[in-house]
Amino acid sequence: MSFFEENCPEMDRYLEDHASVEPDILKRLRKETFQKTTQPHMISGYQQGRLLTVISKMIQPKNILEIGTFTGYATLCLAEGLDQDGKITTLDVNEELAYLPRKYFYESAFAAQIDFRIQDAKVFLKETEEVFDLVFIDADKENYVEYFHLIKPKLISGSVVLFDNVLWYGKVLEENPKQKSTQNIKELNDLVAHDEDFENLILPLRDGVNLMRKN
């Protein structure tokens, strides 16, 4: 949930009213996510979804990796910018929920370009020899630092990486956090900020997105 969603819903509505129109398939997916899941707030949502689409269309990536599919909303947003011959690999470990993204992937215009796998992302990254020009990571916060180290060799110059929830409801301001996920997110943000192989900016959109470009 964003600051505006919690404290200024009027501003949140204004931002949505002045963003590009959300495609109908995403409207339906968002509605069904709230109807059929216990943690619908995990969905990327309208504003963040449009950000992912704009970035993807600017890059026109040939190979996208997404870690954390949930119901597939962000997957479809990212797919909007795919190169004509490109593909997106999206990974999750929740087999029980897999029916929902599969349903929408199948009916989308990108069905043939989406490789949806129920697989541990760490295992995938250690085994794959693929390189990616766009990566979105939104799962398993306690492993964010490991994901960063594993994904770095899989990038080319100009690759863009986005880590979601990097403000962690403001918990990153805690000096000595006890929660492991908070510790890991703080460590990730520090690592990225001091890594000369990347340019980055944390966008205070929703719960914070660390936007990185590989030099």
N, C-alpha and C positions, 0 to 999 in steps of 0.2 A: 504494500500500500504506500502511495506517495504522500509527501507532506501535504500537498493540496487536497488529495482525496480525504485525508483525515481532518484537516483544519480549514480547508477552503474549497468545498465542492463546487462553488460557483466558478472559481478559477479553473478547476479541472474541466468543467463543462465547456468553458470558453476555449480552452486549449484544444479540446476535441472538435469543437465547432469550427475551428480555424486550421484544422489539419486535413489532409487528403481523405476522401471518402473511404471508409472501411468496406472492402468487398463483401458481398452478400454471404459467401461461404464462411468467411471469418465471423460475421455476425452470428450465423447459426451455430458455429462451433463454440463461440464464446458463451452463447446462451445455454447450450447443452452442457458445457463444462460446469456452469453454475448449478445446473439442475442435477447432474449425476456424479459429481465428485465432492469429496469431503473437504478439500482444500482448494477451492476455485481461485483464491487469491494468487496461487502459483502461476496462473496464466500470464503471459507477457502483456496482453491487453492492447487496447487501441493505440495509445500514444507510443509505447515502446515498439509495438508492431510496425507502426509507420516508420519509426526510426530505422528498424532493421531492414525494411523494404527499400528505403531511400539509400542506405549505405550499400545494400546489395546491388541496386540498380546503377549506382555510381561505379562500382568495381566490375560488375558483370562477371562474377566469378565462374570458373570452370569446375571448381571442386570446393564444396562447403562441408564443414563438419559442425554438427551440433551435438553437444553433450547435455542431455536432459530434455527429452521430448515432451513429457507430460501429455497434454492432449493434442499437440501438434500445431498449435496456433503460430508460434514463432517459426516453426519449420516452413509453413506455407508462406509466411511473410518473407523469409529469406529466399525461398524458391522463386519469388516474383522477379528477382534480378538475375537469375541464372543465365549463363551463356546458353545458346541454343542446344549445344551438345554437352552442357554441364550436368553435374549431379550433386545432390546433397545427401550425405550420410548422417542419420540422426540416431542417437543411442540412448537407450533407457533400460532400466532393470525391472520395471513394473509390468509384469506379464498380465496381471488382472485388468489393468487399464488400457492395454494395448489395442483393444477392439475399437476404442474411440478415435485415436489418430488414424488407424488403418481405414476406418470408414470414410473419413474426410480426405485422406490422401488419395484413396481410390477414385473419388468423384472429382478431384481437383484436376486442373489442366496440367499438373506437374507429376501425375501418377508414375509415369515411366522414368522420371528423374529422381525419385525419392527412394533411397535405400534405408528402410527402417529396420533397425536391429535391436533385439533384446540381448544386450551384451554389456559387460562391465567395460567402462571407457578406458580404464588403466590397461586392461588386457589388450583391448583394440589398439591403443596407441603404441604399446610395446611390440605388437606383431605387424602392424601395417607399415608398408614402405611408401604409402601415398604422401603427397604434399598437398597443402591446402592454402587457398588464397583468401578464405574467409572462415572464421571460427567463432561460434557462439557457445559460451559455457554457462549453464544455469542449472547446476545439479551438484549435490554432494559437497557442500561448502567446506567441510573438513578436509577435503582433498584438493582444494584449489591450488595450493602451492605445488603439489605433485603434478597436477594437470599442466601447470605453467611450464615446469621443467620438461615434461614429456612432449608437449606440443611444440616447444621452441624449435627442435630440429626438423619439424615437419612443415616449416614455413619457408616461404620464399621472400625476397625483397619486395616490399609493397603489400605483403599479406596483412590483413586486418583481423584483430582478435578482440572480442568483447566478453568481459566477465560481468555477469549480472549480480545484483544484491551486494555490491561492494561497500555500501554505507551501513548495511545490516541494521536498519531501524535506528541509526545513530549510535549503535554500540561501538563503532570504531573509535569513538572519542573517549572511551574508557581507557584509563592509563594502564591498569593491570587487570584485563578481563579474565574471568574464570572460565567462561565458555570456550571450548576448543574451537568451535566454528568462528567465533569472533577473533580469537588469536590468529587463526589461519588466514582470515580475510585481511586482517591488519598486516600480516607478514607478506601476503601477496601484493598489497598496495605498495608496501615499502620496496619490495623486490622490483616491481615494474618501474617505479619512479626512479630507481637508481641503476637500471639496466640500460647501458648506452646503445644496446641493439634495438631499442624501441623508443618511439615517441608516444606519449600517452596523455590522456585527459580523462578525469573522472567527471562524468555528466550527472548532475543531481536529478536525474529523471527517475520517477518512482523511487526505488530503493537504491539507486546509484548504479551506473554502468561505467566500468573502466574500459575506455576505448583506446586501443593500442594499434600502432602501425609498426611493422618490422622494417628496419632500415636496410 
